Amino acid sequence: MASPTTRPGHEEVTEEPDESSGLGRRRFLTFLVAAPTLTIAAKIGFDAVAPETAEAVIPTLPGPAEILDLGDVLNLSNAATANMLVLEVMQSGKVRLQLPRCEVGQGITTATAMLVAEELDMPLSNVEVTLSDARPELLFNQLTGGSNTIRSVYGPVRQVAATAKARMVATAGQQWKVPADRLSTRGGNVVAPDGRKASYASLAAPASRASLPDLVVTPKAESAHTLVGTPTSRQDARAMVTGQLKYTLDIDVPGAMPVMVRRPPTINGTVKKVNNEAAVRAMPGIIDLAVVPSGVAVMAETFGQALDGKDALDVTWNKGTVDGENNESIKKKLKAAALPFVVPPLLTQYVDAEFDFAMVNHAPMESNSAVADVRADSATIWAGLKSPIVAKQTIAAELGLPENKVTVHVQQGGGSFGRRLFWDSALEAAQISKAMKKPVRLMWSRIDDMRHGRARAASHHKIRATFALGQVLSFEHRVASAETDWGHGLGEILTSFAAKLPVGGNLSFAQTVFLLTVKSPYNFGVTTQLLNEVPLKMHTGAWRSVYSSSTRGAEEIMVDEIAAKLGKDPVAFRREFIKEPRQRAVLDKVAELGEWGKKMPKGFAQGVAVHGEYKSYTACLVEIDARDPKAPRVTKATIATDVGRPINPRGIQSQMLGGLTDAISTTLTAGLHIDKGLPLEGSYSQFHYARQKNSPPQVEVFVMPANGEPGGSGELGVPAPVGAIANAYARATGIKPRSFPINFPVDFEPFPR
């Protein structure tokens, strides 16, 4: 343990040294946040990178994300409030956990219910998980993102459930005058050696009042788990598929009427003048109109009438922030912003390639929505929110109310993929309710969500790899991206955790997240991965796997091309250069299960890729039918994943399947065409997200056995399939893909602006 250090104007902190690197975690992160780029001072010349004789693979120094990843940062920032969970054992015998996260389809309520049921030795059906309201006292511990939920709550949920069990066991022991260590639990009961039983229902009240000064709490040994690690169906699955699950707009708030908003014809445009307000107010069912920062809100008796009213509005608009931009102009700016390579391709062989990735909408099934009831002295908000504390603070400031007068109820969301990290619908609903002096039920149309919602920023990538004597000597990746908006609370976490050091604007936040999430799995000699962002003021946000889907996807394409230059098989080449045994193991598993190397008909091919992040690893092997290069279809996918300790393997399989579908979509067909400052796409039919007919008939997802602490899985499943699909396409067609999605025509008539 290092000695405590005190800095002027800062609280006392204690550093845990990393014996392998000589850097304490806090010092490492401080360095990372303070630096606009990661710089490694090393001799870089031909004699340093090109040995005279072939040796074993040239080791690559650990990247930042291999030492401390974003999930580690979130866990450390959560530590102070990690055990402030609320678990209730009710007199009905059921148990309720209040989870300070947002369920958006990723399965965290079922997984945490499994942890509770496991610790309490009770049926899963008797455990209920609800979503906590915004709780500012949790500080940073209510952000759902970074594939971090299970990593961060695994220990605390087990501890709080074990505490409840220990209290009930001790209480039963007092009642029966039997030592607690002679009692057991089974089926929601405490059981005595003589067979007597006391249900949790009967013990809940006395256990809450009992004085138990010598209580010893130890969570169940992982080796004794019988439910955790078992494939389990979601608790909410039946309600979800039968229409019984309650989403935001299903909430019955007295007096809250339907509202829709007429939005500007370009991103971030504003209202200059409403030219026909009286005529719209006179339309059937129209209740009220109000100008708000995002457009003109229309309240009506029904959503259909609100839609008619907003479409009938004649509005003069002020300009937006990117009115003159289109995909080509954005691509040109990004290409110019890409940082230069360091290693010159002198006296060595090399491979250079450039890649472009279009903007991608989050496109959750449930479009943006919120319910708000703003009064003169209070406000209540309902919405699917992954960053509810910052949402509450922002809304309170906007309304001019004390934070304790604003209540934010977190609702289950119908998909997110990063979208619900932002609270724009909740803020907009609050603004409208205040302006109209009425409670509102706000719904964004699909067109609104596609054109004015959040999207993955467009990016340009250039990669250079040098090699000699069968070894990769250097690997440089330069990413230029449109600015990603990190204004949803993650920036606060990073700066606070880094001892509140000055951070140089959004670029530093972005570079920090990039370095904490993107890492190369290979020993490729001198390896650098750098990000530069272009400040285009668009509606961007973290899309599933953030920078990794494009960055690591492009790198996996390059790995195939380097292997080809060296005359090596893509799987054998990866096996030779992969750093981590766990990463190699999932590659071996997909090669085995997917029958790598089997003979394929003309126009068909296999492709493979790997990826690791957040202490988890995956590999993907796909087969593609690209006889028509303009209409390729992935026909089979084999995925192996190692998440350390899977809580619900069935949930992990679902996550990998979702990641595969995202990869198929964005690699082959789905993206946004920006034209005159606005996406042309306005529906799923135009966005070309994968349909059932585009999905592979055969998919196998193999979850590796438990081998440690839980890793992340929510974002893990996208990057490897991106690379595998692109590699399969290249092998099947002979065309090296460089722009994504591969087939990206404007084959539709855009909706009016």
C-alpha positions in Angstrom: 0.0 0.0 0.0 1.4 3.3 -1.0 1.4 6.1 1.6 -1.4 8.6 1.4 -0.7 11.8 -0.6 -2.4 15.2 -0.2 -2.5 17.7 -3.0 -3.4 21.4 -2.4 -7.2 21.9 -2.8 -7.9 18.2 -3.2 -9.1 15.5 -0.8 -6.6 13.0 0.5 -6.2 10.0 -1.8 -4.5 6.7 -1.5 -2.8 5.1 -4.5 -2.7 1.4 -5.2 0.5 0.7 -7.1 0.4 -1.5 -10.2 3.5 -3.6 -9.7 3.7 -4.5 -13.3 3.7 -1.0 -14.7 4.9 1.1 -11.8 1.9 3.4 -12.2 -0.8 3.7 -9.6 -4.3 3.5 -11.1 -5.1 7.1 -10.1 -1.8 8.4 -11.6 -2.4 6.4 -14.7 -5.9 7.9 -15.3 -4.7 11.3 -14.4 -2.1 11.0 -17.1 -4.6 9.7 -19.5 -7.2 12.4 -19.0 -4.6 15.2 -19.0 -3.0 14.1 -22.3 -4.7 14.9 -25.6 -2.9 11.8 -27.1 -1.0 8.9 -25.6 2.7 9.3 -26.3 5.3 6.6 -25.8 8.9 7.7 -25.9 10.7 5.0 -27.8 13.4 4.6 -30.4 11.7 4.2 -33.7 14.1 3.5 -36.5 14.7 0.6 -38.9 17.0 -1.1 -36.4 14.4 -0.8 -33.7 11.5 -2.3 -35.6 13.1 -4.6 -38.2 15.4 -7.3 -36.7 18.0 -8.8 -39.0 16.7 -12.4 -38.3 13.2 -13.7 -37.8 12.3 -14.3 -34.1 9.2 -14.9 -32.1 6.4 -12.4 -32.5 7.5 -8.9 -31.5 5.6 -8.1 -28.3 3.4 -5.0 -28.1 3.4 -2.8 -25.0 0.0 -3.0 -23.2 -2.5 -0.4 -24.4 -4.3 1.9 -21.8 -7.5 -0.2 -22.0 -5.4 -3.3 -21.1 -4.3 -1.7 -17.9 -7.4 0.2 -17.0 -10.6 0.1 -19.1 -13.7 2.3 -19.0 -15.5 -0.3 -16.9 -12.8 -0.2 -14.3 -13.1 3.6 -14.1 -16.9 3.3 -13.7 -16.5 0.7 -11.0 -13.9 2.8 -9.1 -16.1 5.9 -9.4 -19.1 3.8 -8.0 -17.2 2.4 -5.1 -18.3 5.0 -2.5 -22.0 4.3 -3.1 -21.8 0.7 -4.4 -23.6 -0.8 -1.4 -26.4 1.8 -1.2 -28.8 -0.7 -2.8 -32.4 -1.2 -1.5 -33.7 -4.8 -1.2 -37.0 -5.5 0.5 -38.2 -8.8 1.9 -41.9 -8.4 2.0 -44.5 -10.0 4.2 -45.8 -11.8 1.1 -42.6 -13.7 0.9 -41.5 -12.0 -2.3 -38.3 -10.0 -2.5 -37.9 -6.7 -4.4 -34.6 -5.2 -5.5 -34.6 -1.6 -6.5 -31.9 -1.5 -9.2 -30.3 1.9 -9.9 -29.9 1.2 -13.6 -32.2 1.3 -16.7 -33.4 -1.9 -18.4 -33.6 -1.3 -22.1 -33.8 -4.9 -23.3 -30.3 -6.1 -22.3 -31.7 -8.4 -19.6 -30.2 -6.8 -16.5 -33.4 -7.1 -14.4 -33.4 -10.9 -14.9 -29.7 -11.3 -14.3 -29.8 -9.3 -11.0 -33.0 -11.2 -10.0 -31.0 -14.4 -10.5 -28.2 -13.1 -8.2 -30.8 -12.3 -5.5 -32.6 -15.7 -5.8 -29.2 -17.5 -5.7 -28.1 -15.8 -2.5 -31.5 -16.2 -0.8 -32.1 -19.8 -2.0 -35.5 -19.0 -3.2 -37.5 -19.4 -6.5 -36.6 -16.8 -9.2 -40.3 -16.2 -9.7 -40.5 -14.7 -6.1 -37.9 -12.0 -6.9 -39.0 -8.7 -8.5 -36.5 -6.1 -9.8 -37.8 -2.5 -10.2 -35.9 0.5 -11.6 -34.9 3.2 -9.1 -36.0 6.8 -9.5 -33.1 9.2 -10.0 -31.1 9.1 -6.7 -28.6 12.0 -6.6 -27.1 10.6 -3.4 -25.6 7.8 -5.6 -23.3 10.4 -7.2 -22.0 8.6 -10.3 -23.6 5.2 -9.6 -26.7 5.4 -11.7 -25.3 5.5 -15.2 -26.2 2.5 -17.4 -23.5 2.2 -20.0 -20.0 0.9 -20.9 -21.2 -2.7 -20.6 -20.9 -2.1 -16.9 -24.1 -3.0 -15.1 -23.3 -6.6 -14.1 -19.6 -5.8 -13.6 -20.5 -3.1 -11.1 -23.5 -4.7 -9.3 -22.3 -8.3 -9.1 -20.7 -7.9 -5.7 -23.1 -5.4 -4.1 -26.3 -7.3 -5.1 -24.9 -10.5 -3.7 -23.8 -8.7 -0.5 -27.2 -7.1 0.1 -29.0 -10.3 -0.5 -26.6 -12.2 1.7 -27.2 -9.6 4.4 -31.0 -10.1 4.2 -30.5 -13.9 4.4 -28.2 -13.6 7.3 -30.6 -11.5 9.3 -33.5 -13.9 8.7 -31.4 -16.9 9.6 -30.2 -15.2 12.8 -33.7 -14.2 13.7 -35.0 -17.7 13.2 -32.1 -19.0 15.4 -33.1 -16.6 18.1 -36.7 -17.7 18.0 -35.8 -21.4 18.0 -32.7 -21.0 20.3 -30.6 -22.8 17.7 -27.2 -21.5 16.6 -27.4 -19.8 13.2 -24.6 -21.9 11.8 -26.8 -25.0 12.2 -29.6 -23.6 10.1 -29.9 -23.7 6.3 -32.1 -22.0 3.7 -34.1 -23.7 1.0 -37.1 -22.6 -1.2 -37.6 -19.3 0.6 -37.5 -20.8 4.0 -35.1 -21.1 6.9 -34.8 -24.7 7.9 -33.8 -26.2 11.2 -31.9 -29.5 11.7 -35.1 -31.1 13.0 -37.1 -30.1 9.9 -38.8 -27.1 11.3 -39.3 -24.3 8.7 -39.8 -20.6 8.9 -40.7 -18.8 5.7 -39.1 -15.5 4.7 -42.6 -14.0 4.8 -42.9 -14.8 8.5 -39.3 -13.6 9.3 -39.3 -10.4 7.3 -40.9 -8.2 10.0 -39.0 -9.6 13.1 -35.7 -9.6 11.2 -36.1 -5.9 10.4 -36.4 -5.2 14.1 -34.0 -7.7 15.6 -30.8 -6.7 17.3 -28.1 -8.8 15.8 -24.7 -7.3 16.8 -22.6 -10.3 15.9 -24.0 -10.8 12.4 -21.5 -12.3 10.0 -22.4 -11.8 6.3 -20.6 -13.9 3.6 -22.1 -14.3 0.1 -22.5 -17.8 -1.2 -19.4 -19.4 -2.7 -19.5 -19.2 -6.5 -18.8 -22.9 -6.6 -22.1 -23.5 -4.9 -24.2 -21.6 -7.4 -27.0 -23.6 -8.9 -29.1 -20.8 -10.6 -26.4 -18.3 -11.6 -24.7 -19.6 -14.7 -27.8 -21.5 -15.9 -29.5 -20.5 -19.1 -32.6 -18.7 -18.0 -35.5 -17.1 -19.9 -36.2 -13.4 -19.2 -38.7 -12.7 -16.5 -40.4 -10.1 -18.7 -40.4 -12.1 -21.9 -44.1 -13.1 -21.9 -45.2 -9.6 -21.1 -43.0 -8.2 -23.8 -44.3 -10.4 -26.6 -47.9 -10.1 -25.6 -48.0 -6.3 -25.3 -48.5 -6.3 -21.5 -45.1 -4.7 -20.7 -45.6 -1.0 -19.7 -43.4 1.5 -21.5 -43.3 5.3 -21.0 -46.4 6.1 -23.1 -48.4 3.4 -21.4 -48.3 5.2 -18.1 -51.6 6.7 -17.1 -51.0 10.2 -15.8 -54.2 12.1 -15.2 -54.6 15.0 -17.6 -51.5 14.2 -19.7 -52.5 14.7 -23.3 -50.7 13.6 -26.5 -48.0 16.0 -27.8 -45.8 16.0 -31.0 -43.3 18.6 -32.2 -42.8 20.1 -35.6 -39.0 20.1 -36.0 -36.7 22.2 -38.2 -35.6 21.2 -41.7 -32.0 21.1 -40.6 -30.2 19.9 -37.5 -30.3 22.4 -34.7 -32.5 24.9 -36.6 -34.7 27.1 -34.5 -38.1 28.7 -34.9 -38.2 32.2 -36.3 -41.9 32.6 -36.8 -45.1 30.5 -36.8 -47.1 31.8 -39.8 -50.4 30.0 -39.3 -50.9 29.4 -35.6 -54.6 30.4 -35.6 -55.5 28.0 -38.4 -53.8 25.1 -36.7 -55.4 25.9 -33.4 -58.8 25.7 -35.1 -58.1 22.1 -36.4 -60.1 19.2 -34.9 -58.8 18.0 -31.6 -56.1 20.6 -31.2 -55.7 21.7 -27.6 -52.6 23.9 -27.5 -49.5 25.1 -29.3 -46.2 26.2 -27.8 -42.8 27.3 -29.2 -39.9 25.5 -27.5 -36.2 25.4 -28.2 -36.5 22.3 -30.4 -39.5 23.4 -32.5 -43.3 23.9 -32.2 -45.2 21.6 -29.9 -48.8 20.6 -30.7 -51.1 19.1 -28.0 -54.2 17.3 -29.2 -56.9 14.8 -28.0 -55.1 12.0 -29.9 -51.6 11.5 -31.3 -53.1 11.3 -34.8 -54.6 14.8 -34.4 -51.3 16.1 -32.9 -49.5 14.6 -36.0 -52.0 16.3 -38.4 -51.6 19.6 -36.5 -47.8 19.6 -36.5 -47.7 18.6 -40.2 -50.0 21.5 -41.1 -47.8 24.1 -39.4 -46.2 26.7 -41.6 -43.0 27.8 -39.9 -40.1 30.1 -40.9 -36.9 28.6 -39.5 -33.5 30.0 -38.5 -30.5 28.1 -39.8 -29.1 25.1 -38.1 -25.4 24.3 -37.3 -24.6 22.1 -40.3 -26.9 23.3 -43.0 -24.3 23.0 -45.8 -23.0 19.6 -44.9 -23.5 16.3 -46.7 -21.8 12.9 -46.6 -19.1 13.9 -49.0 -18.3 17.2 -47.3 -18.1 15.5 -44.0 -15.9 12.7 -45.4 -13.5 15.3 -46.8 -13.2 17.1 -43.5 -12.5 13.8 -41.7 -9.9 12.7 -44.2 -8.1 16.0 -43.7 -8.2 15.7 -39.9 -6.6 12.2 -39.7 -3.3 12.4 -37.9 -0.1 11.4 -39.7 1.7 8.1 -39.4 5.0 8.0 -37.5 6.7 5.0 -39.0 7.8 5.5 -42.6 7.5 2.4 -44.9 11.3 2.5 -45.6 13.2 -0.7 -46.3 10.2 -2.8 -45.1 7.1 -4.2 -46.7 3.9 -2.5 -45.7 0.1 -2.5 -46.1 -1.8 0.8 -46.1 -5.6 1.1 -46.2 -8.3 3.8 -45.6 -11.8 3.2 -44.5 -15.0 5.3 -44.1 -18.0 4.6 -41.9 -21.2 6.5 -42.3 -23.3 7.9 -39.5 -25.6 5.3 -38.0 -28.9 6.0 -36.1 -29.5 4.2 -32.8 -33.0 3.3 -34.2 -34.5 1.7 -31.0 -38.0 0.2 -31.5 -39.4 2.6 -29.0 -39.0 6.1 -30.4 -38.1 8.9 -28.1 -40.8 9.6 -25.6 -41.5 11.1 -22.1 -44.3 12.1 -19.8 -44.0 15.4 -17.8 -46.1 17.2 -15.2 -44.6 20.5 -14.4 -46.3 22.7 -11.8 -45.3 26.1 -10.4 -43.3 24.5 -7.5 -42.5 21.0 -8.7 -42.1 18.7 -11.6 -42.5 14.9 -12.2 -41.0 13.2 -15.2 -41.3 9.6 -16.6 -38.9 8.4 -19.2 -36.5 5.6 -20.1 -33.3 7.2 -18.9 -29.8 5.7 -18.6 -28.3 8.8 -16.9 -31.2 9.9 -14.7 -29.3 11.9 -12.1 -27.8 14.3 -14.7 -31.2 14.4 -16.4 -32.8 15.5 -13.1 -30.2 18.1 -12.5 -30.5 19.5 -16.0 -34.3 19.6 -15.9 -34.3 21.3 -12.5 -31.9 24.0 -13.8 -34.0 24.5 -17.0 -37.2 24.9 -15.0 -35.7 27.0 -12.3 -36.6 24.6 -9.5 -34.6 23.1 -6.7 -33.4 19.6 -7.5 -35.4 18.1 -4.6 -38.6 19.4 -6.2 -38.0 17.4 -9.4 -38.9 13.7 -9.4 -37.6 11.5 -12.2 -39.1 8.1 -12.6 -37.0 5.7 -14.7 -39.1 3.6 -17.0 -38.1 0.4 -18.9 -37.0 1.4 -22.5 -37.8 -0.3 -25.7 -34.2 -0.5 -26.9 -31.4 2.0 -26.5 -27.9 1.0 -27.9 -26.6 4.2 -26.3 -29.6 6.4 -27.3 -31.1 6.7 -23.8 -27.9 8.0 -22.3 -29.4 11.3 -23.4 -32.5 12.8 -21.8 -33.6 15.1 -24.6 -37.2 13.8 -24.7 -37.5 14.3 -20.9 -36.2 17.8 -21.1 -38.3 18.7 -24.1 -41.5 17.3 -22.3 -40.7 19.4 -19.3 -40.2 22.5 -21.4 -43.5 21.9 -23.2 -45.4 21.1 -19.9 -44.1 24.3 -18.4 -45.0 26.4 -21.5 -48.5 24.9 -21.8 -49.1 24.7 -18.0 -50.4 21.1 -18.5 -49.1 17.6 -18.1 -48.0 16.2 -21.5 -47.4 12.8 -23.2 -44.6 13.5 -25.7 -43.9 11.1 -28.6 -41.3 11.6 -31.3 -42.3 10.1 -34.7 -40.0 7.6 -36.4 -39.0 10.4 -38.8 -38.2 12.7 -35.8 -36.1 9.9 -34.3 -34.2 9.1 -37.5 -33.5 12.7 -38.5 -33.2 14.6 -35.2 -32.2 11.7 -32.8 -28.7 10.6 -31.9 -26.4 8.7 -34.2 -22.9 7.2 -34.3 -20.6 9.8 -35.7 -19.2 9.3 -39.2 -15.5 8.3 -39.1 -12.5 8.0 -41.4 -9.7 5.5 -40.7 -6.2 5.1 -42.1 -4.1 2.1 -41.1 -0.5 1.2 -41.9 1.2 -2.0 -41.0 4.9 -2.7 -41.7 6.3 -6.2 -41.7 9.5 -8.1 -42.5 10.7 -11.7 -42.2 7.3 -12.9 -41.3 6.8 -10.5 -38.4 4.6 -7.4 -38.1 6.9 -4.6 -37.0 4.4 -1.8 -36.5 0.7 -1.1 -36.6 -0.6 2.4 -36.7 -4.3 3.4 -36.8 -5.4 6.9 -37.1 -9.1 7.7 -36.6 -10.8 10.9 -37.5 -14.4 11.2 -36.4 -17.1 13.8 -36.2 -17.4 15.0 -32.6 -19.2 12.5 -30.3 -21.3 14.2 -27.7 -20.3 13.1 -24.2 -22.5 15.5 -22.4 -24.6 12.9 -20.6 -22.6 12.5 -17.4 -19.7 10.3 -18.4 -17.4 13.4 -18.7 -18.3 14.3 -15.1 -17.3 10.9 -13.9 -13.9 11.0 -15.7 -13.0 14.5 -14.6 -14.1 13.9 -11.0 -12.3 10.6 -10.8 -9.2 12.2 -12.2 -9.0 14.6 -9.2 -10.8 17.4 -11.1 -7.8 18.2 -13.2 -8.5 20.7 -16.1 -9.6 18.8 -19.2 -9.2 20.4 -22.6 -12.8 20.3 -23.9 -14.6 17.5 -25.7 -11.6 16.2 -27.5 -10.0 15.2 -24.2 -13.2 13.4 -23.1 -13.4 11.6 -26.5 -9.7 10.7 -26.5 -10.0 9.4 -22.9 -13.0 7.2 -23.8 -11.2 6.0 -27.0 -8.1 5.0 -25.1 -10.1 3.3 -22.3 -12.1 1.2 -24.7 -10.1 0.5 -27.9 -7.2 -2.0 -27.7 -5.4 -4.3 -30.2 -5.5 -8.0 -29.3 -2.3 -8.6 -31.3 1.5 -8.5 -30.8 2.1 -6.3 -33.7 5.3 -4.6 -32.6 5.0 -0.8 -32.1 1.3 -0.2 -32.0 -0.5 3.1 -31.8 -4.2 3.9 -32.0 -5.1 7.6 -32.0 -8.3 9.6 -32.4 -8.8 13.1 -33.7 -12.3 14.7 -33.8 -13.8 17.3 -36.1 -16.2 19.7 -34.3 -19.3 19.3 -36.4 -22.3 20.2 -34.2 -24.6 17.3 -35.0 -26.8 15.0 -32.8 -24.2 12.4 -32.1 -23.9 9.9 -29.3 -22.3 6.7 -28.1 -23.6 4.0 -30.4 -23.3 0.4 -29.3 -19.5 -0.3 -28.8 -18.8 3.4 -29.4 -15.5 3.6 -31.3 -14.8 -0.1 -31.4 -17.3 -1.1 -34.0 -15.6 0.8 -36.7 -12.1 1.0 -35.3 -11.7 -2.7 -34.5 -13.8 -3.7 -37.5 -11.4 -1.9 -39.8 -8.4 -3.4 -38.0 -9.8 -7.0 -38.4 -10.0 -6.3 -42.2 -6.4 -5.3 -42.1 -5.4 -8.4 -40.2 -6.7 -10.5 -43.1 -4.9 -8.4 -45.6 -1.6 -8.6 -43.7 -2.0 -12.4 -43.4 -2.5 -12.6 -47.2 0.7 -10.5 -47.8 2.6 -13.0 -45.6 1.0 -16.0 -47.2 -0.7 -17.2 -44.0 -4.1 -18.5 -43.2 -6.3 -15.9 -41.4 -7.0 -18.1 -38.4 -3.5 -19.4 -38.1 -2.1 -15.9 -38.5 -4.4 -14.6 -35.7 -3.5 -17.6 -33.4 0.2 -16.8 -33.8 0.0 -13.1 -33.0 -2.9 -12.9 -30.4 -1.7 -11.8 -26.9 -4.3 -13.3 -24.6 -4.9 -17.1 -24.2 -8.6 -16.4 -23.6 -8.8 -14.5 -26.9 -7.1 -17.4 -28.7 -9.5 -19.9 -27.0 -12.6 -18.3 -28.5 -10.9 -18.1 -31.9 -10.2 -21.9 -31.7 -13.7 -22.6 -30.6 -15.3 -20.8 -33.6 -12.8 -22.4 -36.0 -13.8 -25.8 -34.7 -17.6 -25.2 -34.5 -17.8 -23.2 -37.7 -15.6 -25.7 -39.7 -13.1 -23.1 -40.8 -11.5 -23.8 -44.1 -14.2 -26.0 -45.5 -14.7 -25.8 -49.3 -17.3 -23.3 -50.4 -19.1 -22.8 -53.7 -18.2 -19.9 -56.0 -19.6 -16.7 -54.6 -19.7 -18.0 -51.1 -16.9 -17.6 -48.4 -16.1 -17.7 -44.8 -14.7 -14.7 -42.8 -13.4 -14.5 -39.3 -12.5 -11.9 -36.7 -11.9 -11.4 -33.0 -12.4 -8.7 -30.4 -11.9 -8.1 -26.7 -13.1 -5.4 -24.4 -14.2 -4.8 -20.8 -12.5 -8.0 -19.6 -14.4 -10.2 -22.1 -13.4 -11.8 -25.4 -15.3 -13.0 -28.5 -14.6 -14.4 -32.0 -17.0 -14.6 -34.9 -16.9 -16.8 -38.0 -19.5 -16.2 -40.7 -20.4 -17.6 -44.1 -21.7 -15.3 -46.8 -23.6 -15.7 -50.0 -22.2 -12.9 -52.2 -23.0 -14.3 -55.6 -24.7 -10.9 -56.1 -22.3 -8.4 -54.6 -25.1 -5.9 -54.4 -27.3 -8.2 -52.3 -25.1 -10.3 -50.1 -26.5 -12.4 -47.2 -24.8 -13.8 -44.2 -26.1 -17.4 -44.2 -24.4 -18.8 -41.1 -22.6 -17.4 -38.0 -20.7 -19.1 -35.3 -19.8 -17.0 -32.2 -17.8 -17.9 -29.1 -17.7 -15.6 -26.2 -15.8 -15.5 -22.9 -17.3 -13.0 -20.4 -15.5 -14.3 -17.4 -18.5 -15.4 -15.3 -21.8 -15.5 -17.2 -24.7 -14.8 -14.9 -27.3 -15.8 -17.5 -25.8 -17.6 -20.5 -29.1 -17.2 -22.4 -28.9 -13.5 -21.9 -25.3 -13.5 -23.2 -26.4 -15.4 -26.3 -29.1 -12.8 -26.9 -26.5 -10.0 -26.6 -24.2 -11.7 -29.1 -27.1 -12.2 -31.5 -28.1 -8.6 -31.2 -24.5 -7.5 -31.9 -24.4 -9.8 -34.9 -27.6 -8.2 -36.3 -26.2 -4.7 -35.7 -23.0 -5.7 -37.6 -24.9 -7.3 -40.5 -26.9 -4.1 -40.8 -24.2 -1.5 -40.6 -21.6 -3.4 -42.6 -23.9 -4.2 -45.5 -26.8 -1.7 -45.8 -27.7 0.6 -42.9 -26.4 4.1 -42.6 -27.5 7.8 -42.8 -27.2 10.0 -45.9 -26.7 13.6 -44.7 -28.0 16.1 -47.3 -28.2 19.9 -46.7 -27.7 19.4 -42.9 -30.3 16.6 -42.3 -30.4 12.8 -42.7 -32.6 11.7 -45.7 -33.6 8.5 -43.9 -36.9 8.8 -42.0 -38.0 5.2 -41.4 -36.8 1.6 -41.0 -37.6 0.9 -44.7 -35.2 3.7 -45.7 -32.6 3.1 -43.1 -32.2 -0.5 -44.3 -31.7 -2.2 -41.0 -31.6 -6.0 -41.3 -34.9 -7.8 -41.6 -35.6 -11.4 -41.0 -34.7 -12.2 -44.6 -31.3 -10.7 -44.1 -30.6 -12.7 -40.9 -28.6 -16.0 -41.1 -30.8 -19.1 -40.9 -28.0 -20.8 -38.8 -26.5 -19.1 -35.7 -24.6 -20.8 -32.9 -23.4 -18.8 -29.9 -21.1 -20.7 -27.6 -20.6 -19.2 -24.1 -17.3 -20.3 -22.6 -17.3 -21.8 -19.0 -17.0 -19.5 -16.0 -13.4 -18.5 -15.3 -13.3 -15.4 -13.1 -15.2 -12.2 -12.4 -18.0 -11.0 -14.8 -16.9 -9.0 -17.8 -19.0 -6.8 -20.0 -21.2 -8.1 -22.8 -23.5 -5.4 -24.0 -21.1 -3.9 -26.6 -18.8 -6.9 -27.0 -20.8 -8.5 -29.8 -20.5 -5.9 -32.6 -16.9 -5.3 -33.7 -15.9 -9.0 -34.4 -18.9 -9.6 -36.7 -18.2 -6.3 -38.6 -14.7 -7.6 -39.4 -15.8 -11.1 -40.1 -18.6 -10.1 -42.5 -16.3 -7.7 -44.4 -13.6 -10.4 -44.7 -16.1 -12.9 -45.9 -17.4 -10.4 -48.5 -13.8 -9.8 -49.7 -13.0 -13.5 -50.0 -16.3 -14.2 -51.9 -16.2 -11.3 -54.3 -12.5 -10.3 -54.6 -13.6 -6.8 -53.7 -11.8 -5.2 -50.7 -14.5 -3.2 -48.9 -13.4 0.3 -47.9 -16.6 2.2 -47.3 -19.4 1.2 -45.0 -22.1 0.2 -45.4 -20.9 -1.6 -48.5 -24.2 -1.1 -50.4 -25.4 2.4 -49.7 -27.7 3.8 -52.4 -30.4 6.4 -51.9 -33.1 4.1 -53.3 -36.1 5.8 -51.7 -38.1 9.0 -51.9 -37.2 11.0 -48.8 -40.0 12.3 -46.6 -40.7 16.1 -46.7 -38.5 18.1 -44.4 
